[in-house]
Amino acid sequence: MRSPDQRENMHSPDHRQSMRSPEGKWKNDKHQQNNRQDTNSRQSQHEAKKEARNRDRKHTDERNGTGGKQLARPKKNTENFNPCHEPPEMRILFAPPGRPTYNRAYSSRDVVIVADLFGEETDLTIYNNLLHELEESGVPDHQLWQSWHGDSHVIADDKRKWKEYSPTFMMILDKLKSYFNMDVKATRLNWYRDTSEWKPFHHDAAAMKPDKARTQNFTVGVSFGVERDAAFEHADTKTVISMPQPNGTVYTFGKDVNILWRHGILQVPPERQSQQGRISIIAWGWIPQMEL
């Protein structure tokens, strides 16, 4: 960088006269040539570093089994500087731990996750008790378990009165009612016998049937057993987001989420499948709900 004196001398008559002379012109040409060489050298170094980074990424992708595919980088880090006041398509909240009830106002676009309502993640007592009580209900397996959603998993048939023999199921239901101050209208017990079983993306009935919508604006599900991913697929864009559900985890969603998104349980890829099972208990009903 030139000093103030150097910059001032560049505009002096003597300096301008020297630039007009053959010797001054030669010095200026030589200076410009050196600058071009420096620029070309820096560009070459930059290109060499860029190629090295690309080789490193390619080797990393090959090690990770991604086949060298890379996400397209965005062209701009900011596209729009106007504030947005539209309601979000989904709002995800995590319930504060250790509270006996969910005491926050619930919106129609909320998804709430509760991690500690049913004890420790590593304690499989509830899962094992549910299976044991269903086995001891006196209902034959071929009558108790019904294939569901295109043979993707099985559900316990409510017509078989098995709930009368499952105090654990009733305890879970009572706890969900109390925690969310919920008027329960219907329930279901799903059993995913291993991790190859899954649930396709779907809307709950209240999104499709006006009679259900009049009494059901809220879905709650609780998972017991092996961790699986509950996922949402946007009804229009098909964008998918997923939320792992460890043993004992509760997730819920409001009425607009049920319309804007479908939900399901992702199938575990074949190379990672296991014989571990999962039970989910679903309740549909009504809670006070605000519009965003």
C-alpha positions as protocol buffer text, in pm:
chain_id: "A"
residue {
  index: 1
  type: MET
  ca { x: 0 y: 0 z: 0 }
}
residue {
  index: 2
  type: ARG
  ca { x: 139 y: 348 z: -92 }
}
residue {
  index: 3
  type: SER
  ca { x: 203 y: 608 z: 173 }
}
residue {
  index: 4
  type: PRO
  ca { x: 31 y: 951 z: 150 }
}
residue {
  index: 5
  type: ASP
  ca { x: 361 y: 1100 z: 27 }
}
residue {
  index: 6
  type: GLN
  ca { x: 386 y: 836 z: -247 }
}
residue {
  index: 7
  type: ARG
  ca { x: 28 y: 899 z: -358 }
}
residue {
  index: 8
  type: GLU
  ca { x: 94 y: 1273 z: -365 }
}
residue {
  index: 9
  type: ASN
  ca { x: 415 y: 1227 z: -569 }
}
residue {
  index: 10
  type: MET
  ca { x: 221 y: 1023 z: -828 }
}
residue {
  index: 11
  type: HIS
  ca { x: 29 y: 1339 z: -917 }
}
residue {
  index: 12
  type: SER
  ca { x: 332 y: 1572 z: -920 }
}
residue {
  index: 13
  type: PRO
  ca { x: 453 y: 1721 z: -1253 }
}
residue {
  index: 14
  type: ASP
  ca { x: 789 y: 1546 z: -1221 }
}
residue {
  index: 15
  type: HIS
  ca { x: 621 y: 1207 z: -1182 }
}
residue {
  index: 16
  type: ARG
  ca { x: 392 y: 1265 z: -1479 }
}
residue {
  index: 17
  type: GLN
  ca { x: 688 y: 1383 z: -1688 }
}
residue {
  index: 18
  type: SER
  ca { x: 890 y: 1072 z: -1597 }
}
residue {
  index: 19
  type: MET
  ca { x: 599 y: 851 z: -1706 }
}
residue {
  index: 20
  type: ARG
  ca { x: 607 y: 1019 z: -2048 }
}
residue {
  index: 21
  type: SER
  ca { x: 980 y: 955 z: -2095 }
}
residue {
  index: 22
  type: PRO
  ca { x: 1099 y: 625 z: -2255 }
}
residue {
  index: 23
  type: GLU
  ca { x: 1265 y: 520 z: -1934 }
}
residue {
  index: 24
  type: GLY
  ca { x: 955 y: 599 z: -1727 }
}
residue {
  index: 25
  type: LYS
  ca { x: 730 y: 417 z: -1975 }
}
residue {
  index: 26
  type: TRP
  ca { x: 955 y: 110 z: -1956 }
}
residue {
  index: 27
  type: LYS
  ca { x: 939 y: 111 z: -1576 }
}
residue {
  index: 28
  type: ASN
  ca { x: 558 y: 144 z: -1583 }
}
residue {
  index: 29
  type: ASP
  ca { x: 520 y: -138 z: -1837 }
}
residue {
  index: 30
  type: LYS
  ca { x: 750 y: -355 z: -1627 }
}
residue {
  index: 31
  type: HIS
  ca { x: 545 y: -275 z: -1315 }
}
residue {
  index: 32
  type: GLN
  ca { x: 217 y: -368 z: -1490 }
}
residue {
  index: 33
  type: GLN
  ca { x: 371 y: -690 z: -1619 }
}
residue {
  index: 34
  type: ASN
  ca { x: 480 y: -785 z: -1267 }
}
residue {
  index: 35
  type: ASN
  ca { x: 127 y: -712 z: -1139 }
}
residue {
  index: 36
  type: ARG
  ca { x: -23 y: -935 z: -1408 }
}
residue {
  index: 37
  type: GLN
  ca { x: 218 y: -1212 z: -1317 }
}
residue {
  index: 38
  type: ASP
  ca { x: 130 y: -1178 z: -949 }
}
residue {
  index: 39
  type: THR
  ca { x: -242 y: -1189 z: -1033 }
}
residue {
  index: 40
  type: ASN
  ca { x: -200 y: -1494 z: -1258 }
}
residue {
  index: 41
  type: SER
  ca { x: 4 y: -1665 z: -987 }
}
residue {
  index: 42
  type: ARG
  ca { x: -265 y: -1601 z: -724 }
}
residue {
  index: 43
  type: GLN
  ca { x: -535 y: -1728 z: -963 }
}
residue {
  index: 44
  type: SER
  ca { x: -335 y: -2043 z: -1031 }
}
residue {
  index: 45
  type: GLN
  ca { x: -288 y: -2102 z: -660 }
}
residue {
  index: 46
  type: HIS
  ca { x: -662 y: -2048 z: -604 }
}
residue {
  index: 47
  type: GLU
  ca { x: -754 y: -2295 z: -879 }
}
residue {
  index: 48
  type: ALA
  ca { x: -508 y: -2552 z: -742 }
}
residue {
  index: 49
  type: LYS
  ca { x: -660 y: -2523 z: -394 }
}
residue {
  index: 50
  type: LYS
  ca { x: -1010 y: -2548 z: -539 }
}
residue {
  index: 51
  type: GLU
  ca { x: -920 y: -2867 z: -729 }
}
residue {
  index: 52
  type: ALA
  ca { x: -764 y: -3013 z: -413 }
}
residue {
  index: 53
  type: ARG
  ca { x: -1081 y: -2939 z: -216 }
}
residue {
  index: 54
  type: ASN
  ca { x: -1294 y: -3103 z: -483 }
}
residue {
  index: 55
  type: ARG
  ca { x: -1073 y: -3413 z: -478 }
}
residue {
  index: 56
  type: ASP
  ca { x: -1103 y: -3428 z: -100 }
}
residue {
  index: 57
  type: ARG
  ca { x: -1483 y: -3397 z: -119 }
}
residue {
  index: 58
  type: LYS
  ca { x: -1499 y: -3669 z: -382 }
}
residue {
  index: 59
  type: HIS
  ca { x: -1288 y: -3904 z: -170 }
}
residue {
  index: 60
  type: THR
  ca { x: -1507 y: -3829 z: 134 }
}
residue {
  index: 61
  type: ASP
  ca { x: -1824 y: -3898 z: -69 }
}
residue {
  index: 62
  type: GLU
  ca { x: -1679 y: -4226 z: -192 }
}
residue {
  index: 63
  type: ARG
  ca { x: -1594 y: -4331 z: 163 }
}
residue {
  index: 64
  type: ASN
  ca { x: -1944 y: -4235 z: 278 }
}
residue {
  index: 65
  type: GLY
  ca { x: -2110 y: -4417 z: -9 }
}
residue {
  index: 66
  type: THR
  ca { x: -2276 y: -4107 z: -158 }
}
residue {
  index: 67
  type: GLY
  ca { x: -2134 y: -4171 z: -504 }
}
residue {
  index: 68
  type: GLY
  ca { x: -1982 y: -3825 z: -532 }
}
residue {
  index: 69
  type: LYS
  ca { x: -2320 y: -3649 z: -529 }
}
residue {
  index: 70
  type: GLN
  ca { x: -2322 y: -3305 z: -373 }
}
residue {
  index: 71
  type: LEU
  ca { x: -2599 y: -3070 z: -277 }
}
residue {
  index: 72
  type: ALA
  ca { x: -2627 y: -2770 z: -506 }
}
residue {
  index: 73
  type: ARG
  ca { x: -2493 y: -2464 z: -332 }
}
residue {
  index: 74
  type: PRO
  ca { x: -2731 y: -2167 z: -303 }
}
residue {
  index: 75
  type: LYS
  ca { x: -2657 y: -1872 z: -531 }
}
residue {
  index: 76
  type: LYS
  ca { x: -2734 y: -1618 z: -259 }
}
residue {
  index: 77
  type: ASN
  ca { x: -2730 y: -1634 z: 118 }
}
residue {
  index: 78
  type: THR
  ca { x: -3031 y: -1397 z: 136 }
}
residue {
  index: 79
  type: GLU
  ca { x: -3308 y: -1384 z: -125 }
}
residue {
  index: 80
  type: ASN
  ca { x: -3562 y: -1153 z: 33 }
}
residue {
  index: 81
  type: PHE
  ca { x: -3521 y: -863 z: 274 }
}
residue {
  index: 82
  type: ASN
  ca { x: -3894 y: -812 z: 332 }
}
residue {
  index: 83
  type: PRO
  ca { x: -4032 y: -928 z: 670 }
}
residue {
  index: 84
  type: CYS
  ca { x: -4274 y: -1221 z: 655 }
}
residue {
  index: 85
  type: HIS
  ca { x: -4597 y: -1217 z: 857 }
}
residue {
  index: 86
  type: GLU
  ca { x: -4753 y: -1530 z: 710 }
}
residue {
  index: 87
  type: PRO
  ca { x: -4817 y: -1813 z: 958 }
}
residue {
  index: 88
  type: PRO
  ca { x: -4562 y: -2096 z: 935 }
}
residue {
  index: 89
  type: GLU
  ca { x: -4664 y: -2423 z: 773 }
}
residue {
  index: 90
  type: MET
  ca { x: -4556 y: -2594 z: 1096 }
}
residue {
  index: 91
  type: ARG
  ca { x: -4430 y: -2476 z: 1435 }
}
residue {
  index: 92
  type: ILE
  ca { x: -4225 y: -2728 z: 1638 }
}
residue {
  index: 93
  type: LEU
  ca { x: -4211 y: -2698 z: 2016 }
}
residue {
  index: 94
  type: PHE
  ca { x: -4044 y: -2901 z: 2290 }
}
residue {
  index: 95
  type: ALA
  ca { x: -4236 y: -2928 z: 2615 }
}
residue {
  index: 96
  type: PRO
  ca { x: -4041 y: -2816 z: 2923 }
}
residue {
  index: 97
  type: PRO
  ca { x: -3941 y: -3123 z: 3129 }
}
residue {
  index: 98
  type: GLY
  ca { x: -4081 y: -3213 z: 3466 }
}
residue {
  index: 99
  type: ARG
  ca { x: -4425 y: -3053 z: 3436 }
}
residue {
  index: 100
  type: PRO
  ca { x: -4749 y: -3239 z: 3508 }
}
residue {
  index: 101
  type: THR
  ca { x: -4943 y: -3060 z: 3230 }
}
residue {
  index: 102
  type: TYR
  ca { x: -4874 y: -2877 z: 2905 }
}
residue {
  index: 103
  type: ASN
  ca { x: -4959 y: -2522 z: 3009 }
}
residue {
  index: 104
  type: ARG
  ca { x: -4877 y: -2330 z: 2692 }
}
residue {
  index: 105
  type: ALA
  ca { x: -5143 y: -2209 z: 2448 }
}
residue {
  index: 106
  type: TYR
  ca { x: -5165 y: -2456 z: 2157 }
}
residue {
  index: 107
  type: SER
  ca { x: -5196 y: -2337 z: 1796 }
}
residue {
  index: 108
  type: SER
  ca { x: -5351 y: -2523 z: 1504 }
}
residue {
  index: 109
  type: ARG
  ca { x: -5007 y: -2543 z: 1338 }
}
residue {
  index: 110
  type: ASP
  ca { x: -4814 y: -2670 z: 1638 }
}
residue {
  index: 111
  type: VAL
  ca { x: -4620 y: -2994 z: 1666 }
}
residue {
  index: 112
  type: VAL
  ca { x: -4525 y: -3056 z: 2028 }
}
residue {
  index: 113
  type: ILE
  ca { x: -4271 y: -3314 z: 2146 }
}
residue {
  index: 114
  type: VAL
  ca { x: -4271 y: -3438 z: 2506 }
}
residue {
  index: 115
  type: ALA
  ca { x: -3970 y: -3647 z: 2606 }
}
residue {
  index: 116
  type: ASP
  ca { x: -4017 y: -3726 z: 2976 }
}
residue {
  index: 117
  type: LEU
  ca { x: -4385 y: -3808 z: 3035 }
}
residue {
  index: 118
  type: PHE
  ca { x: -4332 y: -4186 z: 3050 }
}
residue {
  index: 119
  type: GLY
  ca { x: -4000 y: -4231 z: 3225 }
}
residue {
  index: 120
  type: GLU
  ca { x: -3650 y: -4308 z: 3106 }
}
residue {
  index: 121
  type: GLU
  ca { x: -3573 y: -4377 z: 2742 }
}
residue {
  index: 122
  type: THR
  ca { x: -3387 y: -4698 z: 2833 }
}
residue {
  index: 123
  type: ASP
  ca { x: -3672 y: -4844 z: 3043 }
}
residue {
  index: 124
  type: LEU
  ca { x: -3878 y: -5082 z: 2824 }
}
residue {
  index: 125
  type: THR
  ca { x: -4117 y: -5184 z: 3103 }
}
residue {
  index: 126
  type: ILE
  ca { x: -4423 y: -5023 z: 2942 }
}
residue {
  index: 127
  type: TYR
  ca { x: -4354 y: -5183 z: 2603 }
}
residue {
  index: 128
  type: ASN
  ca { x: -4312 y: -5528 z: 2758 }
}
residue {
  index: 129
  type: ASN
  ca { x: -4619 y: -5486 z: 2982 }
}
residue {
  index: 130
  type: LEU
  ca { x: -4837 y: -5391 z: 2686 }
}
residue {
  index: 131
  type: LEU
  ca { x: -4733 y: -5698 z: 2489 }
}
residue {
  index: 132
  type: HIS
  ca { x: -4780 y: -5925 z: 2790 }
}
residue {
  index: 133
  type: GLU
  ca { x: -5129 y: -5791 z: 2870 }
}
residue {
  index: 134
  type: LEU
  ca { x: -5240 y: -5828 z: 2509 }
}
residue {
  index: 135
  type: GLU
  ca { x: -5112 y: -6185 z: 2500 }
}
residue {
  index: 136
  type: GLU
  ca { x: -5302 y: -6260 z: 2821 }
}
residue {
  index: 137
  type: SER
  ca { x: -5625 y: -6092 z: 2709 }
}
residue {
  index: 138
  type: GLY
  ca { x: -5770 y: -6421 z: 2593 }
}
residue {
  index: 139
  type: VAL
  ca { x: -5817 y: -6297 z: 2235 }
}
residue {
  index: 140
  type: PRO
  ca { x: -5653 y: -6528 z: 1978 }
}
residue {
  index: 141
  type: ASP
  ca { x: -5374 y: -6360 z: 1782 }
}
residue {
  index: 142
  type: HIS
  ca { x: -5549 y: -6403 z: 1447 }
}
residue {
  index: 143
  type: GLN
  ca { x: -5846 y: -6208 z: 1585 }
}
residue {
  index: 144
  type: LEU
  ca { x: -5656 y: -5957 z: 1794 }
}
residue {
  index: 145
  type: TRP
  ca { x: -5409 y: -5835 z: 1533 }
}
residue {
  index: 146
  type: GLN
  ca { x: -5538 y: -5690 z: 1207 }
}
residue {
  index: 147
  type: SER
  ca { x: -5321 y: -5604 z: 908 }
}
residue {
  index: 148
  type: TRP
  ca { x: -5333 y: -5232 z: 839 }
}
residue {
  index: 149
  type: HIS
  ca { x: -5241 y: -4974 z: 578 }
}
residue {
  index: 150
  type: GLY
  ca { x: -5149 y: -5214 z: 299 }
}
residue {
  index: 151
  type: ASP
  ca { x: -4997 y: -5481 z: 525 }
}
residue {
  index: 152
  type: SER
  ca { x: -4736 y: -5231 z: 644 }
}
residue {
  index: 153
  type: HIS
  ca { x: -4796 y: -5318 z: 1015 }
}
residue {
  index: 154
  type: VAL
  ca { x: -5071 y: -5448 z: 1245 }
}
residue {
  index: 155
  type: ILE
  ca { x: -5321 y: -5287 z: 1483 }
}
residue {
  index: 156
  type: ALA
  ca { x: -5509 y: -5425 z: 1782 }
}
residue {
  index: 157
  type: ASP
  ca { x: -5875 y: -5472 z: 1687 }
}
residue {
  index: 158
  type: ASP
  ca { x: -6085 y: -5259 z: 1925 }
}
residue {
  index: 159
  type: LYS
  ca { x: -6391 y: -5479 z: 1866 }
}
residue {
  index: 160
  type: ARG
  ca { x: -6222 y: -5761 z: 2061 }
}
residue {
  index: 161
  type: LYS
  ca { x: -6246 y: -5583 z: 2401 }
}
residue {
  index: 162
  type: TRP
  ca { x: -5874 y: -5629 z: 2475 }
}
residue {
  index: 163
  type: LYS
  ca { x: -5856 y: -5291 z: 2653 }
}
residue {
  index: 164
  type: GLU
  ca { x: -6043 y: -5438 z: 2950 }
}
residue {
  index: 165
  type: TYR
  ca { x: -5738 y: -5658 z: 3015 }
}
residue {
  index: 166
  type: SER
  ca { x: -5472 y: -5390 z: 2970 }
}
residue {
  index: 167
  type: PRO
  ca { x: -5433 y: -5159 z: 3271 }
}
residue {
  index: 168
  type: THR
  ca { x: -5112 y: -5027 z: 3116 }
}
residue {
  index: 169
  type: PHE
  ca { x: -5301 y: -4902 z: 2810 }
}
residue {
  index: 170
  type: MET
  ca { x: -5558 y: -4728 z: 3033 }
}
residue {
  index: 171
  type: MET
  ca { x: -5279 y: -4569 z: 3241 }
}
residue {
  index: 172
  type: ILE
  ca { x: -5120 y: -4427 z: 2925 }
}
residue {
  index: 173
  type: LEU
  ca { x: -5450 y: -4290 z: 2800 }
}
residue {
  index: 174
  type: ASP
  ca { x: -5534 y: -4126 z: 3135 }
}
residue {
  index: 175
  type: LYS
  ca { x: -5192 y: -3963 z: 3147 }
}
residue {
  index: 176
  type: LEU
  ca { x: -5229 y: -3819 z: 2795 }
}
residue {
  index: 177
  type: LYS
  ca { x: -5579 y: -3688 z: 2876 }
}
residue {
  index: 178
  type: SER
  ca { x: -5456 y: -3515 z: 3190 }
}
residue {
  index: 179
  type: TYR
  ca { x: -5135 y: -3374 z: 3044 }
}
residue {
  index: 180
  type: PHE
  ca { x: -5302 y: -3209 z: 2744 }
}
residue {
  index: 181
  type: ASN
  ca { x: -5647 y: -3146 z: 2900 }
}
residue {
  index: 182
  type: MET
  ca { x: -5781 y: -3351 z: 2611 }
}
residue {
  index: 183
  type: ASP
  ca { x: -6128 y: -3482 z: 2535 }
}
residue {
  index: 184
  type: VAL
  ca { x: -6040 y: -3817 z: 2374 }
}
residue {
  index: 185
  type: LYS
  ca { x: -6278 y: -3939 z: 2102 }
}
residue {
  index: 186
  type: ALA
  ca { x: -6093 y: -4241 z: 1959 }
}
residue {
  index: 187
  type: THR
  ca { x: -5775 y: -4443 z: 2010 }
}
residue {
  index: 188
  type: ARG
  ca { x: -5559 y: -4700 z: 1832 }
}
residue {
  index: 189
  type: LEU
  ca { x: -5271 y: -4931 z: 1920 }
}
residue {
  index: 190
  type: ASN
  ca { x: -5023 y: -4996 z: 1637 }
}
residue {
  index: 191
  type: TRP
  ca { x: -4761 y: -5270 z: 1657 }
}
residue {
  index: 192
  type: TYR
  ca { x: -4455 y: -5258 z: 1432 }
}
residue {
  index: 193
  type: ARG
  ca { x: -4317 y: -5605 z: 1493 }
}
residue {
  index: 194
  type: ASP
  ca { x: -3974 y: -5525 z: 1350 }
}
residue {
  index: 195
  type: THR
  ca { x: -3810 y: -5231 z: 1176 }
}
residue {
  index: 196
  type: SER
  ca { x: -3912 y: -5344 z: 827 }
}
residue {
  index: 197
  type: GLU
  ca { x: -4271 y: -5247 z: 916 }
}
residue {
  index: 198
  type: TRP
  ca { x: -4376 y: -4889 z: 861 }
}
residue {
  index: 199
  type: LYS
  ca { x: -4670 y: -4655 z: 795 }
}
residue {
  index: 200
  type: PRO
  ca { x: -4736 y: -4470 z: 467 }
}
residue {
  index: 201
  type: PHE
  ca { x: -4790 y: -4095 z: 468 }
}
residue {
  index: 202
  type: HIS
  ca { x: -5155 y: -4013 z: 529 }
}
residue {
  index: 203
  type: HIS
  ca { x: -5397 y: -3754 z: 669 }
}
residue {
  index: 204
  type: ASP
  ca { x: -5601 y: -3839 z: 975 }
}
residue {
  index: 205
  type: ALA
  ca { x: -5976 y: -3868 z: 918 }
}
residue {
  index: 206
  type: ALA
  ca { x: -6057 y: -3517 z: 1047 }
}
residue {
  index: 207
  type: ALA
  ca { x: -5881 y: -3365 z: 743 }
}
residue {
  index: 208
  type: MET
  ca { x: -6115 y: -3549 z: 507 }
}
residue {
  index: 209
  type: LYS
  ca { x: -6445 y: -3596 z: 692 }
}
residue {
  index: 210
  type: PRO
  ca { x: -6646 y: -3299 z: 825 }
}
residue {
  index: 211
  type: ASP
  ca { x: -6815 y: -3509 z: 1094 }
}
residue {
  index: 212
  type: LYS
  ca { x: -6474 y: -3605 z: 1238 }
}
residue {
  index: 213
  type: ALA
  ca { x: -6348 y: -3247 z: 1211 }
}
residue {
  index: 214
  type: ARG
  ca { x: -6629 y: -3128 z: 1437 }
}
residue {
  index: 215
  type: THR
  ca { x: -6496 y: -3332 z: 1731 }
}
residue {
  index: 216
  type: GLN
  ca { x: -6127 y: -3392 z: 1651 }
}
residue {
  index: 217
  type: ASN
  ca { x: -5872 y: -3112 z: 1614 }
}
residue {
  index: 218
  type: PHE
  ca { x: -5578 y: -3282 z: 1785 }
}
residue {
  index: 219
  type: THR
  ca { x: -5371 y: -3598 z: 1738 }
}
residue {
  index: 220
  type: VAL
  ca { x: -5132 y: -3735 z: 1998 }
}
residue {
  index: 221
  type: GLY
  ca { x: -4905 y: -4037 z: 1962 }
}
residue {
  index: 222
  type: VAL
  ca { x: -4669 y: -4202 z: 2208 }
}
residue {
  index: 223
  type: SER
  ca { x: -4398 y: -4456 z: 2119 }
}
residue {
  index: 224
  type: PHE
  ca { x: -4273 y: -4752 z: 2321 }
}
residue {
  index: 225
  type: GLY
  ca { x: -3994 y: -4986 z: 2217 }
}
residue {
  index: 226
  type: VAL
  ca { x: -3728 y: -4932 z: 1955 }
}
residue {
  index: 227
  type: GLU
  ca { x: -3669 y: -4579 z: 1828 }
}
residue {
  index: 228
  type: ARG
  ca { x: -3833 y: -4498 z: 1494 }
}
residue {
  index: 229
  type: ASP
  ca { x: -3870 y: -4179 z: 1290 }
}
residue {
  index: 230
  type: ALA
  ca { x: -4211 y: -4013 z: 1276 }
}
residue {
  index: 231
  type: ALA
  ca { x: -4216 y: -3803 z: 960 }
}
residue {
  index: 232
  type: PHE
  ca { x: -4426 y: -3537 z: 790 }
}
residue {
  index: 233
  type: GLU
  ca { x: -4464 y: -3496 z: 414 }
}
residue {
  index: 234
  type: HIS
  ca { x: -4594 y: -3161 z: 291 }
}
residue {
  index: 235
  type: ALA
  ca { x: -4915 y: -3221 z: 96 }
}
residue {
  index: 236
  type: ASP
  ca { x: -4816 y: -2986 z: -188 }
}
residue {
  index: 237
  type: THR
  ca { x: -4436 y: -2972 z: -210 }
}
residue {
  index: 238
  type: LYS
  ca { x: -4371 y: -3332 z: -89 }
}
residue {
  index: 239
  type: THR
  ca { x: -4095 y: -3200 z: 137 }
}
residue {
  index: 240
  type: VAL
  ca { x: -4027 y: -3452 z: 416 }
}
residue {
  index: 241
  type: ILE
  ca { x: -3909 y: -3376 z: 769 }
}
residue {
  index: 242
  type: SER
  ca { x: -3863 y: -3642 z: 1036 }
}
residue {
  index: 243
  type: MET
  ca { x: -3840 y: -3655 z: 1415 }
}
residue {
  index: 244
  type: PRO
  ca { x: -3683 y: -3955 z: 1592 }
}
residue {
  index: 245
  type: GLN
  ca { x: -3913 y: -4104 z: 1856 }
}
residue {
  index: 246
  type: PRO
  ca { x: -3714 y: -4277 z: 2131 }
}
residue {
  index: 247
  type: ASN
  ca { x: -3892 y: -4504 z: 2376 }
}
residue {
  index: 248
  type: GLY
  ca { x: -4150 y: -4305 z: 2576 }
}
residue {
  index: 249
  type: THR
  ca { x: -4159 y: -4003 z: 2343 }
}
residue {
  index: 250
  type: VAL
  ca { x: -4487 y: -3821 z: 2275 }
}
residue {
  index: 251
  type: TYR
  ca { x: -4557 y: -3609 z: 1967 }
}
residue {
  index: 252
  type: THR
  ca { x: -4872 y: -3418 z: 1878 }
}
residue {
  index: 253
  type: PHE
  ca { x: -5010 y: -3199 z: 1600 }
}
residue {
  index: 254
  type: GLY
  ca { x: -5301 y: -2959 z: 1552 }
}
residue {
  index: 255
  type: LYS
  ca { x: -5576 y: -2950 z: 1293 }
}
residue {
  index: 256
  type: ASP
  ca { x: -5398 y: -2735 z: 1030 }
}
residue {
  index: 257
  type: VAL
  ca { x: -5088 y: -2955 z: 1043 }
}
residue {
  index: 258
  type: ASN
  ca { x: -5316 y: -3250 z: 962 }
}
residue {
  index: 259
  type: ILE
  ca { x: -5440 y: -3063 z: 651 }
}
residue {
  index: 260
  type: LEU
  ca { x: -5111 y: -2912 z: 530 }
}
residue {
  index: 261
  type: TRP
  ca { x: -4903 y: -3224 z: 594 }
}
residue {
  index: 262
  type: ARG
  ca { x: -4936 y: -3601 z: 580 }
}
residue {
  index: 263
  type: HIS
  ca { x: -4762 y: -3806 z: 847 }
}
residue {
  index: 264
  type: GLY
  ca { x: -4626 y: -4159 z: 878 }
}
residue {
  index: 265
  type: ILE
  ca { x: -4350 y: -4381 z: 1015 }
}
residue {
  index: 266
  type: LEU
  ca { x: -4044 y: -4420 z: 792 }
}
residue {
  index: 267
  type: GLN
  ca { x: -3926 y: -4769 z: 705 }
}
residue {
  index: 268
  type: VAL
  ca { x: -3571 y: -4840 z: 820 }
}
residue {
  index: 269
  type: PRO
  ca { x: -3340 y: -4907 z: 521 }
}
residue {
  index: 270
  type: PRO
  ca { x: -3286 y: -5283 z: 462 }
}
residue {
  index: 271
  type: GLU
  ca { x: -2919 y: -5278 z: 561 }
}
residue {
  index: 272
  type: ARG
  ca { x: -3008 y: -5134 z: 905 }
}
residue {
  index: 273
  type: GLN
  ca { x: -3323 y: -5333 z: 986 }
}
residue {
  index: 274
  type: SER
  ca { x: -3356 y: -5534 z: 1306 }
}
residue {
  index: 275
  type: GLN
  ca { x: -3608 y: -5758 z: 1483 }
}
residue {
  index: 276
  type: GLN
  ca { x: -3682 y: -5494 z: 1749 }
}
residue {
  index: 277
  type: GLY
  ca { x: -4044 y: -5386 z: 1778 }
}
residue {
  index: 278
  type: ARG
  ca { x: -4234 y: -5068 z: 1853 }
}
residue {
  index: 279
  type: ILE
  ca { x: -4584 y: -4998 z: 1984 }
}
residue {
  index: 280
  type: SER
  ca { x: -4748 y: -4663 z: 1926 }
}
residue {
  index: 281
  type: ILE
  ca { x: -5068 y: -4554 z: 2095 }
}
residue {
  index: 282
  type: ILE
  ca { x: -5265 y: -4286 z: 1911 }
}
residue {
  index: 283
  type: ALA
  ca { x: -5546 y: -4073 z: 2050 }
}
residue {
  index: 284
  type: TRP
  ca { x: -5768 y: -3834 z: 1856 }
}
residue {
  index: 285
  type: GLY
  ca { x: -5977 y: -3570 z: 2022 }
}
residue {
  index: 286
  type: TRP
  ca { x: -6030 y: -3205 z: 2110 }
}
residue {
  index: 287
  type: ILE
  ca { x: -5830 y: -2940 z: 2294 }
}
residue {
  index: 288
  type: PRO
  ca { x: -5858 y: -2560 z: 2302 }
}
residue {
  index: 289
  type: GLN
  ca { x: -5666 y: -2434 z: 1998 }
}
residue {
  index: 290
  type: MET
  ca { x: -5580 y: -2090 z: 1860 }
}
residue {
  index: 291
  type: GLU
  ca { x: -5533 y: -1989 z: 1496 }
}
residue {
  index: 292
  type: LEU
  ca { x: -5200 y: -1834 z: 1396 }
}
